[in-house]
Amino acid sequence: MRQPWGLLLILCICGLKMLRPVLGSIRNKLLYEVKDVKQCWVQPPPEYCAKRCNKLNGCIQSDHTCCWTFCGNICLHDE
């Protein structure tokens, strides 16, 4: 009778150890807010397609804005 309970206990402990990293990554993603992306106000030349937005739809430079165009989400200067 003790063997099934011991096996069940081991499976539960292993399952909790596997679940912990997954829950941690979900919690970390909720701390950051993903910005809304609007259409670019101008149609940029194709060489601007290399300046991609980050995963949170932001840009590294403070004077750039993330917007979407024919080649995806890009960082465009605010001028």
mmJSON file of the N, C-alpha and C atoms, coordinates in Angstrom:
{"data_MODEL":{"atom_site":{
"group_PDB":["ATOM","ATOM","ATOM","ATOM","ATOM","ATOM","ATOM","ATOM","ATOM","ATOM","ATOM","ATOM","ATOM","ATOM","ATOM","ATOM","ATOM","ATOM","ATOM","ATOM","ATOM","ATOM","ATOM","ATOM","ATOM","ATOM","ATOM","ATOM","ATOM","ATOM","ATOM","ATOM","ATOM","ATOM","ATOM","ATOM","ATOM","ATOM","ATOM","ATOM","ATOM","ATOM","ATOM","ATOM","ATOM","ATOM","ATOM","ATOM","ATOM","ATOM","ATOM","ATOM","ATOM","ATOM","ATOM","ATOM","ATOM","ATOM","ATOM","ATOM","ATOM","ATOM","ATOM","ATOM","ATOM","ATOM","ATOM","ATOM","ATOM","ATOM","ATOM","ATOM","ATOM","ATOM","ATOM","ATOM","ATOM","ATOM","ATOM","ATOM","ATOM","ATOM","ATOM","ATOM","ATOM","ATOM","ATOM","ATOM","ATOM","ATOM","ATOM","ATOM","ATOM","ATOM","ATOM","ATOM","ATOM","ATOM","ATOM","ATOM","ATOM","ATOM","ATOM","ATOM","ATOM","ATOM","ATOM","ATOM","ATOM","ATOM","ATOM","ATOM","ATOM","ATOM","ATOM","ATOM","ATOM","ATOM","ATOM","ATOM","ATOM","ATOM","ATOM","ATOM","ATOM","ATOM","ATOM","ATOM","ATOM","ATOM","ATOM","ATOM","ATOM","ATOM","ATOM","ATOM","ATOM","ATOM","ATOM","ATOM","ATOM","ATOM","ATOM","ATOM","ATOM","ATOM","ATOM","ATOM","ATOM","ATOM","ATOM","ATOM","ATOM","ATOM","ATOM","ATOM","ATOM","ATOM","ATOM","ATOM","ATOM","ATOM","ATOM","ATOM","ATOM","ATOM","ATOM","ATOM","ATOM","ATOM","ATOM","ATOM","ATOM","ATOM","ATOM","ATOM","ATOM","ATOM","ATOM","ATOM","ATOM","ATOM","ATOM","ATOM","ATOM","ATOM","ATOM","ATOM","ATOM","ATOM","ATOM","ATOM","ATOM","ATOM","ATOM","ATOM","ATOM","ATOM","ATOM","ATOM","ATOM","ATOM","ATOM","ATOM","ATOM","ATOM","ATOM","ATOM","ATOM","ATOM","ATOM","ATOM","ATOM","ATOM","ATOM","ATOM","ATOM","ATOM","ATOM","ATOM","ATOM","ATOM","ATOM","ATOM","ATOM","ATOM","ATOM","ATOM","ATOM","ATOM","ATOM","ATOM","ATOM","ATOM","ATOM","ATOM","ATOM"],
"id":[1,2,3,4,5,6,7,8,9,10,11,12,13,14,15,16,17,18,19,20,21,22,23,24,25,26,27,28,29,30,31,32,33,34,35,36,37,38,39,40,41,42,43,44,45,46,47,48,49,50,51,52,53,54,55,56,57,58,59,60,61,62,63,64,65,66,67,68,69,70,71,72,73,74,75,76,77,78,79,80,81,82,83,84,85,86,87,88,89,90,91,92,93,94,95,96,97,98,99,100,101,102,103,104,105,106,107,108,109,110,111,112,113,114,115,116,117,118,119,120,121,122,123,124,125,126,127,128,129,130,131,132,133,134,135,136,137,138,139,140,141,142,143,144,145,146,147,148,149,150,151,152,153,154,155,156,157,158,159,160,161,162,163,164,165,166,167,168,169,170,171,172,173,174,175,176,177,178,179,180,181,182,183,184,185,186,187,188,189,190,191,192,193,194,195,196,197,198,199,200,201,202,203,204,205,206,207,208,209,210,211,212,213,214,215,216,217,218,219,220,221,222,223,224,225,226,227,228,229,230,231,232,233,234,235,236,237],
"type_symbol":["N","C","C","N","C","C","N","C","C","N","C","C","N","C","C","N","C","C","N","C","C","N","C","C","N","C","C","N","C","C","N","C","C","N","C","C","N","C","C","N","C","C","N","C","C","N","C","C","N","C","C","N","C","C","N","C","C","N","C","C","N","C","C","N","C","C","N","C","C","N","C","C","N","C","C","N","C","C","N","C","C","N","C","C","N","C","C","N","C","C","N","C","C","N","C","C","N","C","C","N","C","C","N","C","C","N","C","C","N","C","C","N","C","C","N","C","C","N","C","C","N","C","C","N","C","C","N","C","C","N","C","C","N","C","C","N","C","C","N","C","C","N","C","C","N","C","C","N","C","C","N","C","C","N","C","C","N","C","C","N","C","C","N","C","C","N","C","C","N","C","C","N","C","C","N","C","C","N","C","C","N","C","C","N","C","C","N","C","C","N","C","C","N","C","C","N","C","C","N","C","C","N","C","C","N","C","C","N","C","C","N","C","C","N","C","C","N","C","C","N","C","C","N","C","C","N","C","C","N","C","C","N","C","C","N","C","C"],
"label_atom_id":["N","CA","C","N","CA","C","N","CA","C","N","CA","C","N","CA","C","N","CA","C","N","CA","C","N","CA","C","N","CA","C","N","CA","C","N","CA","C","N","CA","C","N","CA","C","N","CA","C","N","CA","C","N","CA","C","N","CA","C","N","CA","C","N","CA","C","N","CA","C","N","CA","C","N","CA","C","N","CA","C","N","CA","C","N","CA","C","N","CA","C","N","CA","C","N","CA","C","N","CA","C","N","CA","C","N","CA","C","N","CA","C","N","CA","C","N","CA","C","N","CA","C","N","CA","C","N","CA","C","N","CA","C","N","CA","C","N","CA","C","N","CA","C","N","CA","C","N","CA","C","N","CA","C","N","CA","C","N","CA","C","N","CA","C","N","CA","C","N","CA","C","N","CA","C","N","CA","C","N","CA","C","N","CA","C","N","CA","C","N","CA","C","N","CA","C","N","CA","C","N","CA","C","N","CA","C","N","CA","C","N","CA","C","N","CA","C","N","CA","C","N","CA","C","N","CA","C","N","CA","C","N","CA","C","N","CA","C","N","CA","C","N","CA","C","N","CA","C","N","CA","C","N","CA","C","N","CA","C","N","CA","C","N","CA","C","N","CA","C","N","CA","C","N","CA","C"],
"label_alt_id":[null,null,null,null,null,null,null,null,null,null,null,null,null,null,null,null,null,null,null,null,null,null,null,null,null,null,null,null,null,null,null,null,null,null,null,null,null,null,null,null,null,null,null,null,null,null,null,null,null,null,null,null,null,null,null,null,null,null,null,null,null,null,null,null,null,null,null,null,null,null,null,null,null,null,null,null,null,null,null,null,null,null,null,null,null,null,null,null,null,null,null,null,null,null,null,null,null,null,null,null,null,null,null,null,null,null,null,null,null,null,null,null,null,null,null,null,null,null,null,null,null,null,null,null,null,null,null,null,null,null,null,null,null,null,null,null,null,null,null,null,null,null,null,null,null,null,null,null,null,null,null,null,null,null,null,null,null,null,null,null,null,null,null,null,null,null,null,null,null,null,null,null,null,null,null,null,null,null,null,null,null,null,null,null,null,null,null,null,null,null,null,null,null,null,null,null,null,null,null,null,null,null,null,null,null,null,null,null,null,null,null,null,null,null,null,null,null,null,null,null,null,null,null,null,null,null,null,null,null,null,null,null,null,null,null,null,null],
"label_comp_id":["MET","MET","MET","ARG","ARG","ARG","GLN","GLN","GLN","PRO","PRO","PRO","TRP","TRP","TRP","GLY","GLY","GLY","LEU","LEU","LEU","LEU","LEU","LEU","LEU","LEU","LEU","ILE","ILE","ILE","LEU","LEU","LEU","CYS","CYS","CYS","ILE","ILE","ILE","CYS","CYS","CYS","GLY","GLY","GLY","LEU","LEU","LEU","LYS","LYS","LYS","MET","MET","MET","LEU","LEU","LEU","ARG","ARG","ARG","PRO","PRO","PRO","VAL","VAL","VAL","LEU","LEU","LEU","GLY","GLY","GLY","SER","SER","SER","ILE","ILE","ILE","ARG","ARG","ARG","ASN","ASN","ASN","LYS","LYS","LYS","LEU","LEU","LEU","LEU","LEU","LEU","TYR","TYR","TYR","GLU","GLU","GLU","VAL","VAL","VAL","LYS","LYS","LYS","ASP","ASP","ASP","VAL","VAL","VAL","LYS","LYS","LYS","GLN","GLN","GLN","CYS","CYS","CYS","TRP","TRP","TRP","VAL","VAL","VAL","GLN","GLN","GLN","PRO","PRO","PRO","PRO","PRO","PRO","PRO","PRO","PRO","GLU","GLU","GLU","TYR","TYR","TYR","CYS","CYS","CYS","ALA","ALA","ALA","LYS","LYS","LYS","ARG","ARG","ARG","CYS","CYS","CYS","ASN","ASN","ASN","LYS","LYS","LYS","LEU","LEU","LEU","ASN","ASN","ASN","GLY","GLY","GLY","CYS","CYS","CYS","ILE","ILE","ILE","GLN","GLN","GLN","SER","SER","SER","ASP","ASP","ASP","HIS","HIS","HIS","THR","THR","THR","CYS","CYS","CYS","CYS","CYS","CYS","TRP","TRP","TRP","THR","THR","THR","PHE","PHE","PHE","CYS","CYS","CYS","GLY","GLY","GLY","ASN","ASN","ASN","ILE","ILE","ILE","CYS","CYS","CYS","LEU","LEU","LEU","HIS","HIS","HIS","ASP","ASP","ASP","GLU","GLU","GLU"],
"label_asym_id":["A","A","A","A","A","A","A","A","A","A","A","A","A","A","A","A","A","A","A","A","A","A","A","A","A","A","A","A","A","A","A","A","A","A","A","A","A","A","A","A","A","A","A","A","A","A","A","A","A","A","A","A","A","A","A","A","A","A","A","A","A","A","A","A","A","A","A","A","A","A","A","A","A","A","A","A","A","A","A","A","A","A","A","A","A","A","A","A","A","A","A","A","A","A","A","A","A","A","A","A","A","A","A","A","A","A","A","A","A","A","A","A","A","A","A","A","A","A","A","A","A","A","A","A","A","A","A","A","A","A","A","A","A","A","A","A","A","A","A","A","A","A","A","A","A","A","A","A","A","A","A","A","A","A","A","A","A","A","A","A","A","A","A","A","A","A","A","A","A","A","A","A","A","A","A","A","A","A","A","A","A","A","A","A","A","A","A","A","A","A","A","A","A","A","A","A","A","A","A","A","A","A","A","A","A","A","A","A","A","A","A","A","A","A","A","A","A","A","A","A","A","A","A","A","A","A","A","A","A","A","A","A","A","A","A","A","A"],
"label_entity_id":["1","1","1","1","1","1","1","1","1","1","1","1","1","1","1","1","1","1","1","1","1","1","1","1","1","1","1","1","1","1","1","1","1","1","1","1","1","1","1","1","1","1","1","1","1","1","1","1","1","1","1","1","1","1","1","1","1","1","1","1","1","1","1","1","1","1","1","1","1","1","1","1","1","1","1","1","1","1","1","1","1","1","1","1","1","1","1","1","1","1","1","1","1","1","1","1","1","1","1","1","1","1","1","1","1","1","1","1","1","1","1","1","1","1","1","1","1","1","1","1","1","1","1","1","1","1","1","1","1","1","1","1","1","1","1","1","1","1","1","1","1","1","1","1","1","1","1","1","1","1","1","1","1","1","1","1","1","1","1","1","1","1","1","1","1","1","1","1","1","1","1","1","1","1","1","1","1","1","1","1","1","1","1","1","1","1","1","1","1","1","1","1","1","1","1","1","1","1","1","1","1","1","1","1","1","1","1","1","1","1","1","1","1","1","1","1","1","1","1","1","1","1","1","1","1","1","1","1","1","1","1","1","1","1","1","1","1"],
"label_seq_id":[1,1,1,2,2,2,3,3,3,4,4,4,5,5,5,6,6,6,7,7,7,8,8,8,9,9,9,10,10,10,11,11,11,12,12,12,13,13,13,14,14,14,15,15,15,16,16,16,17,17,17,18,18,18,19,19,19,20,20,20,21,21,21,22,22,22,23,23,23,24,24,24,25,25,25,26,26,26,27,27,27,28,28,28,29,29,29,30,30,30,31,31,31,32,32,32,33,33,33,34,34,34,35,35,35,36,36,36,37,37,37,38,38,38,39,39,39,40,40,40,41,41,41,42,42,42,43,43,43,44,44,44,45,45,45,46,46,46,47,47,47,48,48,48,49,49,49,50,50,50,51,51,51,52,52,52,53,53,53,54,54,54,55,55,55,56,56,56,57,57,57,58,58,58,59,59,59,60,60,60,61,61,61,62,62,62,63,63,63,64,64,64,65,65,65,66,66,66,67,67,67,68,68,68,69,69,69,70,70,70,71,71,71,72,72,72,73,73,73,74,74,74,75,75,75,76,76,76,77,77,77,78,78,78,79,79,79],
"pdbx_PDB_ins_code":[null,null,null,null,null,null,null,null,null,null,null,null,null,null,null,null,null,null,null,null,null,null,null,null,null,null,null,null,null,null,null,null,null,null,null,null,null,null,null,null,null,null,null,null,null,null,null,null,null,null,null,null,null,null,null,null,null,null,null,null,null,null,null,null,null,null,null,null,null,null,null,null,null,null,null,null,null,null,null,null,null,null,null,null,null,null,null,null,null,null,null,null,null,null,null,null,null,null,null,null,null,null,null,null,null,null,null,null,null,null,null,null,null,null,null,null,null,null,null,null,null,null,null,null,null,null,null,null,null,null,null,null,null,null,null,null,null,null,null,null,null,null,null,null,null,null,null,null,null,null,null,null,null,null,null,null,null,null,null,null,null,null,null,null,null,null,null,null,null,null,null,null,null,null,null,null,null,null,null,null,null,null,null,null,null,null,null,null,null,null,null,null,null,null,null,null,null,null,null,null,null,null,null,null,null,null,null,null,null,null,null,null,null,null,null,null,null,null,null,null,null,null,null,null,null,null,null,null,null,null,null,null,null,null,null,null,null],
"Cartn_x":[0.803,0.0,0.847,2.041,2.85,3.515,3.788,4.5,3.734,2.439,1.737,1.748,1.612,1.62,3.007,4.043,5.399,5.687,5.24,5.416,4.629,3.414,2.585,3.245,3.819,4.504,5.715,6.481,7.647,7.212,6.144,5.646,5.165,4.496,4.021,5.19,6.202,7.372,8.087,8.273,8.929,8.088,6.775,5.891,5.956,6.03,6.129,7.464,8.527,9.828,9.841,9.126,9.071,8.165,7.142,6.177,6.701,7.575,8.059,8.722,9.638,10.232,9.214,8.219,7.202,6.399,5.993,5.232,6.071,7.36,8.238,8.348,8.422,8.541,7.238,6.097,4.821,4.728,5.145,5.091,5.982,7.177,8.085,7.528,6.813,6.243,5.113,4.407,3.312,3.805,5.069,5.608,5.818,5.982,6.244,4.988,4.788,3.606,3.987,3.273,3.51,2.732,3.43,2.801,2.006,0.964,0.203,1.025,0.912,1.658,0.662,0.926,0.068,0.785,0.035,0.626,1.545,2.659,3.596,2.924,3.28,2.675,3.257,4.394,4.984,5.363,5.513,5.974,7.488,8.255,9.71,10.319,11.527,12.238,12.598,12.845,13.132,14.34,15.311,16.483,16.129,14.979,14.549,13.997,13.758,13.211,14.185,15.437,16.428,16.324,15.701,15.55,14.277,14.369,13.211,12.91,11.644,11.236,11.604,11.702,11.988,10.703,10.768,9.62,8.466,8.767,7.725,7.224,7.544,7.162,7.695,8.922,9.611,10.869,11.513,12.753,13.871,15.096,16.252,16.473,16.392,16.579,15.308,15.47,14.303,13.56,14.226,13.568,12.982,12.794,12.201,10.895,9.989,8.702,8.519,7.937,7.656,6.337,6.362,5.144,5.218,4.062,4.059,3.961,4.607,4.654,4.659,4.901,4.857,5.869,6.942,7.966,7.93,6.868,6.743,6.862,7.089,7.23,8.652,8.782,10.102,10.148,11.363,11.57,11.812,10.995,11.073,11.303,12.143,12.453,11.19,11.067,9.849,9.65,10.646,10.509,9.404],
"Cartn_y":[-1.197,0.0,1.263,1.228,2.435,2.809,1.851,2.131,3.075,2.907,3.851,5.277,5.445,6.795,7.431,6.651,7.18,7.622,6.817,7.164,8.423,8.537,9.723,10.971,10.839,11.962,12.405,11.468,11.795,12.489,11.998,12.627,14.049,14.288,15.64,16.593,16.151,17.002,17.346,16.372,16.622,17.558,17.385,18.249,19.686,19.907,21.267,21.909,21.113,21.656,22.067,21.335,21.66,22.863,23.055,24.125,25.472,25.478,26.72,27.663,27.237,28.162,28.731,27.953,28.426,29.548,29.386,30.425,31.675,31.514,32.675,33.488,32.848,33.586,34.311,33.724,34.399,35.639,35.531,36.668,37.799,37.486,38.512,39.218,38.514,39.132,40.09,39.824,40.68,42.003,42.083,43.311,44.39,44.002,44.948,45.139,46.357,46.66,46.758,46.058,46.103,47.289,48.17,49.373,49.063,49.847,49.732,50.299,49.677,50.128,50.688,51.915,52.552,52.567,52.841,52.906,54.122,53.967,55.079,56.212,57.438,58.612,58.892,58.277,58.354,56.945,56.747,55.452,55.534,54.918,55.044,54.226,54.622,53.812,52.438,51.452,50.08,49.962,50.879,50.751,50.978,51.581,51.757,50.46,49.466,48.187,47.454,47.825,47.182,47.678,48.837,49.388,48.822,47.649,46.952,47.414,47.319,47.588,46.379,46.596,45.472,44.699,43.674,42.803,43.519,44.601,45.36,46.523,46.512,47.554,48.922,48.952,50.189,50.315,51.477,51.734,52.068,51.777,52.057,53.557,54.265,55.716,56.389,57.407,58.07,58.942,59.372,60.237,59.442,58.133,57.264,56.669,56.363,55.767,54.482,53.486,52.22,52.357,52.049,52.081,50.956,50.595,49.496,50.006,49.267,49.61,48.322,48.409,47.231,46.164,46.536,45.556,45.161,45.51,45.133,46.334,46.078,47.137,47.68,48.993,49.612,50.834,51.272,52.49,53.628,54.663,55.8,57.055,57.955,59.209,60.049,60.781,61.544,62.776,63.176,64.404,64.31],
"Cartn_z":[0.0,0.0,0.0,0.554,0.656,-0.66,-1.502,-2.747,-3.672,-3.898,-4.781,-4.238,-2.923,-2.355,-2.478,-2.292,-2.438,-3.868,-4.817,-6.221,-6.573,-6.056,-6.294,-5.71,-4.532,-3.893,-4.72,-5.216,-6.047,-7.336,-7.954,-9.189,-8.935,-7.818,-7.491,-7.264,-6.555,-6.287,-7.596,-8.463,-9.754,-10.616,-10.574,-11.344,-10.875,-9.568,-9.039,-9.406,-9.421,-9.806,-11.279,-12.109,-13.536,-13.796,-12.996,-13.195,-12.711,-11.73,-11.138,-12.138,-13.006,-13.97,-14.954,-15.296,-16.23,-15.6,-14.364,-13.68,-13.477,-13.249,-13.084,-14.345,-15.5,-16.746,-17.083,-16.741,-16.968,-16.088,-14.843,-13.929,-14.428,-14.927,-15.412,-16.636,-17.504,-18.695,-18.332,-17.257,-16.853,-16.269,-15.868,-15.302,-16.359,-17.606,-18.677,-19.508,-19.963,-20.756,-22.226,-23.068,-24.503,-25.06,-25.78,-26.32,-27.577,-27.812,-29.059,-30.204,-31.361,-32.531,-33.542,-33.994,-34.992,-36.33,-37.371,-38.704,-38.8,-39.521,-39.697,-40.474,-40.131,-40.762,-42.14,-42.451,-43.792,-44.226,-45.51,-46.018,-46.185,-45.282,-45.332,-46.466,-46.896,-47.893,-47.315,-48.176,-47.698,-46.771,-46.825,-45.943,-44.466,-44.18,-42.797,-42.194,-43.021,-42.537,-41.61,-41.614,-40.741,-39.297,-39.069,-37.715,-37.098,-36.511,-35.952,-34.528,-34.125,-32.744,-31.88,-30.569,-29.686,-29.403,-28.574,-28.318,-27.625,-26.916,-26.223,-27.073,-28.369,-29.323,-28.924,-28.478,-28.146,-28.986,-28.881,-29.618,-28.643,-29.045,-28.191,-28.073,-29.193,-29.171,-28.662,-27.819,-27.231,-28.242,-29.319,-30.296,-31.464,-31.281,-32.296,-31.76,-32.668,-32.324,-33.12,-32.475,-33.15,-33.904,-35.192,-35.995,-37.02,-37.591,-38.55,-39.966,-40.851,-42.264,-43.078,-44.368,-45.244,-44.859,-44.158,-43.802,-42.326,-41.626,-40.217,-39.301,-38.014,-37.03,-37.059,-37.307,-37.396,-36.473,-36.159,-35.389,-36.373,-36.25,-37.16,-36.342,-36.872,-36.18,-36.051,-34.948,-34.666,-35.534,-36.309,-37.112,-38.117],
"occupancy":[1.0,1.0,1.0,1.0,1.0,1.0,1.0,1.0,1.0,1.0,1.0,1.0,1.0,1.0,1.0,1.0,1.0,1.0,1.0,1.0,1.0,1.0,1.0,1.0,1.0,1.0,1.0,1.0,1.0,1.0,1.0,1.0,1.0,1.0,1.0,1.0,1.0,1.0,1.0,1.0,1.0,1.0,1.0,1.0,1.0,1.0,1.0,1.0,1.0,1.0,1.0,1.0,1.0,1.0,1.0,1.0,1.0,1.0,1.0,1.0,1.0,1.0,1.0,1.0,1.0,1.0,1.0,1.0,1.0,1.0,1.0,1.0,1.0,1.0,1.0,1.0,1.0,1.0,1.0,1.0,1.0,1.0,1.0,1.0,1.0,1.0,1.0,1.0,1.0,1.0,1.0,1.0,1.0,1.0,1.0,1.0,1.0,1.0,1.0,1.0,1.0,1.0,1.0,1.0,1.0,1.0,1.0,1.0,1.0,1.0,1.0,1.0,1.0,1.0,1.0,1.0,1.0,1.0,1.0,1.0,1.0,1.0,1.0,1.0,1.0,1.0,1.0,1.0,1.0,1.0,1.0,1.0,1.0,1.0,1.0,1.0,1.0,1.0,1.0,1.0,1.0,1.0,1.0,1.0,1.0,1.0,1.0,1.0,1.0,1.0,1.0,1.0,1.0,1.0,1.0,1.0,1.0,1.0,1.0,1.0,1.0,1.0,1.0,1.0,1.0,1.0,1.0,1.0,1.0,1.0,1.0,1.0,1.0,1.0,1.0,1.0,1.0,1.0,1.0,1.0,1.0,1.0,1.0,1.0,1.0,1.0,1.0,1.0,1.0,1.0,1.0,1.0,1.0,1.0,1.0,1.0,1.0,1.0,1.0,1.0,1.0,1.0,1.0,1.0,1.0,1.0,1.0,1.0,1.0,1.0,1.0,1.0,1.0,1.0,1.0,1.0,1.0,1.0,1.0,1.0,1.0,1.0,1.0,1.0,1.0,1.0,1.0,1.0,1.0,1.0,1.0,1.0,1.0,1.0,1.0,1.0,1.0],
"B_iso_or_equiv":[0.0,0.0,0.0,0.0,0.0,0.0,0.0,0.0,0.0,0.0,0.0,0.0,0.0,0.0,0.0,0.0,0.0,0.0,0.0,0.0,0.0,0.0,0.0,0.0,0.0,0.0,0.0,0.0,0.0,0.0,0.0,0.0,0.0,0.0,0.0,0.0,0.0,0.0,0.0,0.0,0.0,0.0,0.0,0.0,0.0,0.0,0.0,0.0,0.0,0.0,0.0,0.0,0.0,0.0,0.0,0.0,0.0,0.0,0.0,0.0,0.0,0.0,0.0,0.0,0.0,0.0,0.0,0.0,0.0,0.0,0.0,0.0,0.0,0.0,0.0,0.0,0.0,0.0,0.0,0.0,0.0,0.0,0.0,0.0,0.0,0.0,0.0,0.0,0.0,0.0,0.0,0.0,0.0,0.0,0.0,0.0,0.0,0.0,0.0,0.0,0.0,0.0,0.0,0.0,0.0,0.0,0.0,0.0,0.0,0.0,0.0,0.0,0.0,0.0,0.0,0.0,0.0,0.0,0.0,0.0,0.0,0.0,0.0,0.0,0.0,0.0,0.0,0.0,0.0,0.0,0.0,0.0,0.0,0.0,0.0,0.0,0.0,0.0,0.0,0.0,0.0,0.0,0.0,0.0,0.0,0.0,0.0,0.0,0.0,0.0,0.0,0.0,0.0,0.0,0.0,0.0,0.0,0.0,0.0,0.0,0.0,0.0,0.0,0.0,0.0,0.0,0.0,0.0,0.0,0.0,0.0,0.0,0.0,0.0,0.0,0.0,0.0,0.0,0.0,0.0,0.0,0.0,0.0,0.0,0.0,0.0,0.0,0.0,0.0,0.0,0.0,0.0,0.0,0.0,0.0,0.0,0.0,0.0,0.0,0.0,0.0,0.0,0.0,0.0,0.0,0.0,0.0,0.0,0.0,0.0,0.0,0.0,0.0,0.0,0.0,0.0,0.0,0.0,0.0,0.0,0.0,0.0,0.0,0.0,0.0,0.0,0.0,0.0,0.0,0.0,0.0,0.0,0.0,0.0,0.0,0.0,0.0],
"pdbx_formal_charge":[null,null,null,null,null,null,null,null,null,null,null,null,null,null,null,null,null,null,null,null,null,null,null,null,null,null,null,null,null,null,null,null,null,null,null,null,null,null,null,null,null,null,null,null,null,null,null,null,null,null,null,null,null,null,null,null,null,null,null,null,null,null,null,null,null,null,null,null,null,null,null,null,null,null,null,null,null,null,null,null,null,null,null,null,null,null,null,null,null,null,null,null,null,null,null,null,null,null,null,null,null,null,null,null,null,null,null,null,null,null,null,null,null,null,null,null,null,null,null,null,null,null,null,null,null,null,null,null,null,null,null,null,null,null,null,null,null,null,null,null,null,null,null,null,null,null,null,null,null,null,null,null,null,null,null,null,null,null,null,null,null,null,null,null,null,null,null,null,null,null,null,null,null,null,null,null,null,null,null,null,null,null,null,null,null,null,null,null,null,null,null,null,null,null,null,null,null,null,null,null,null,null,null,null,null,null,null,null,null,null,null,null,null,null,null,null,null,null,null,null,null,null,null,null,null,null,null,null,null,null,null,null,null,null,null,null,null],
"auth_seq_id":[1,1,1,2,2,2,3,3,3,4,4,4,5,5,5,6,6,6,7,7,7,8,8,8,9,9,9,10,10,10,11,11,11,12,12,12,13,13,13,14,14,14,15,15,15,16,16,16,17,17,17,18,18,18,19,19,19,20,20,20,21,21,21,22,22,22,23,23,23,24,24,24,25,25,25,26,26,26,27,27,27,28,28,28,29,29,29,30,30,30,31,31,31,32,32,32,33,33,33,34,34,34,35,35,35,36,36,36,37,37,37,38,38,38,39,39,39,40,40,40,41,41,41,42,42,42,43,43,43,44,44,44,45,45,45,46,46,46,47,47,47,48,48,48,49,49,49,50,50,50,51,51,51,52,52,52,53,53,53,54,54,54,55,55,55,56,56,56,57,57,57,58,58,58,59,59,59,60,60,60,61,61,61,62,62,62,63,63,63,64,64,64,65,65,65,66,66,66,67,67,67,68,68,68,69,69,69,70,70,70,71,71,71,72,72,72,73,73,73,74,74,74,75,75,75,76,76,76,77,77,77,78,78,78,79,79,79],
"auth_comp_id":["MET","MET","MET","ARG","ARG","ARG","GLN","GLN","GLN","PRO","PRO","PRO","TRP","TRP","TRP","GLY","GLY","GLY","LEU","LEU","LEU","LEU","LEU","LEU","LEU","LEU","LEU","ILE","ILE","ILE","LEU","LEU","LEU","CYS","CYS","CYS","ILE","ILE","ILE","CYS","CYS","CYS","GLY","GLY","GLY","LEU","LEU","LEU","LYS","LYS","LYS","MET","MET","MET","LEU","LEU","LEU","ARG","ARG","ARG","PRO","PRO","PRO","VAL","VAL","VAL","LEU","LEU","LEU","GLY","GLY","GLY","SER","SER","SER","ILE","ILE","ILE","ARG","ARG","ARG","ASN","ASN","ASN","LYS","LYS","LYS","LEU","LEU","LEU","LEU","LEU","LEU","TYR","TYR","TYR","GLU","GLU","GLU","VAL","VAL","VAL","LYS","LYS","LYS","ASP","ASP","ASP","VAL","VAL","VAL","LYS","LYS","LYS","GLN","GLN","GLN","CYS","CYS","CYS","TRP","TRP","TRP","VAL","VAL","VAL","GLN","GLN","GLN","PRO","PRO","PRO","PRO","PRO","PRO","PRO","PRO","PRO","GLU","GLU","GLU","TYR","TYR","TYR","CYS","CYS","CYS","ALA","ALA","ALA","LYS","LYS","LYS","ARG","ARG","ARG","CYS","CYS","CYS","ASN","ASN","ASN","LYS","LYS","LYS","LEU","LEU","LEU","ASN","ASN","ASN","GLY","GLY","GLY","CYS","CYS","CYS","ILE","ILE","ILE","GLN","GLN","GLN","SER","SER","SER","ASP","ASP","ASP","HIS","HIS","HIS","THR","THR","THR","CYS","CYS","CYS","CYS","CYS","CYS","TRP","TRP","TRP","THR","THR","THR","PHE","PHE","PHE","CYS","CYS","CYS","GLY","GLY","GLY","ASN","ASN","ASN","ILE","ILE","ILE","CYS","CYS","CYS","LEU","LEU","LEU","HIS","HIS","HIS","ASP","ASP","ASP","GLU","GLU","GLU"],
"auth_asym_id":["A","A","A","A","A","A","A","A","A","A","A","A","A","A","A","A","A","A","A","A","A","A","A","A","A","A","A","A","A","A","A","A","A","A","A","A","A","A","A","A","A","A","A","A","A","A","A","A","A","A","A","A","A","A","A","A","A","A","A","A","A","A","A","A","A","A","A","A","A","A","A","A","A","A","A","A","A","A","A","A","A","A","A","A","A","A","A","A","A","A","A","A","A","A","A","A","A","A","A","A","A","A","A","A","A","A","A","A","A","A","A","A","A","A","A","A","A","A","A","A","A","A","A","A","A","A","A","A","A","A","A","A","A","A","A","A","A","A","A","A","A","A","A","A","A","A","A","A","A","A","A","A","A","A","A","A","A","A","A","A","A","A","A","A","A","A","A","A","A","A","A","A","A","A","A","A","A","A","A","A","A","A","A","A","A","A","A","A","A","A","A","A","A","A","A","A","A","A","A","A","A","A","A","A","A","A","A","A","A","A","A","A","A","A","A","A","A","A","A","A","A","A","A","A","A","A","A","A","A","A","A","A","A","A","A","A","A"],
"auth_atom_id":["N","CA","C","N","CA","C","N","CA","C","N","CA","C","N","CA","C","N","CA","C","N","CA","C","N","CA","C","N","CA","C","N","CA","C","N","CA","C","N","CA","C","N","CA","C","N","CA","C","N","CA","C","N","CA","C","N","CA","C","N","CA","C","N","CA","C","N","CA","C","N","CA","C","N","CA","C","N","CA","C","N","CA","C","N","CA","C","N","CA","C","N","CA","C","N","CA","C","N","CA","C","N","CA","C","N","CA","C","N","CA","C","N","CA","C","N","CA","C","N","CA","C","N","CA","C","N","CA","C","N","CA","C","N","CA","C","N","CA","C","N","CA","C","N","CA","C","N","CA","C","N","CA","C","N","CA","C","N","CA","C","N","CA","C","N","CA","C","N","CA","C","N","CA","C","N","CA","C","N","CA","C","N","CA","C","N","CA","C","N","CA","C","N","CA","C","N","CA","C","N","CA","C","N","CA","C","N","CA","C","N","CA","C","N","CA","C","N","CA","C","N","CA","C","N","CA","C","N","CA","C","N","CA","C","N","CA","C","N","CA","C","N","CA","C","N","CA","C","N","CA","C","N","CA","C","N","CA","C","N","CA","C","N","CA","C","N","CA","C","N","CA","C","N","CA","C"],
"pdbx_PDB_model_num":[1,1,1,1,1,1,1,1,1,1,1,1,1,1,1,1,1,1,1,1,1,1,1,1,1,1,1,1,1,1,1,1,1,1,1,1,1,1,1,1,1,1,1,1,1,1,1,1,1,1,1,1,1,1,1,1,1,1,1,1,1,1,1,1,1,1,1,1,1,1,1,1,1,1,1,1,1,1,1,1,1,1,1,1,1,1,1,1,1,1,1,1,1,1,1,1,1,1,1,1,1,1,1,1,1,1,1,1,1,1,1,1,1,1,1,1,1,1,1,1,1,1,1,1,1,1,1,1,1,1,1,1,1,1,1,1,1,1,1,1,1,1,1,1,1,1,1,1,1,1,1,1,1,1,1,1,1,1,1,1,1,1,1,1,1,1,1,1,1,1,1,1,1,1,1,1,1,1,1,1,1,1,1,1,1,1,1,1,1,1,1,1,1,1,1,1,1,1,1,1,1,1,1,1,1,1,1,1,1,1,1,1,1,1,1,1,1,1,1,1,1,1,1,1,1,1,1,1,1,1,1,1,1,1,1,1,1]
}}}
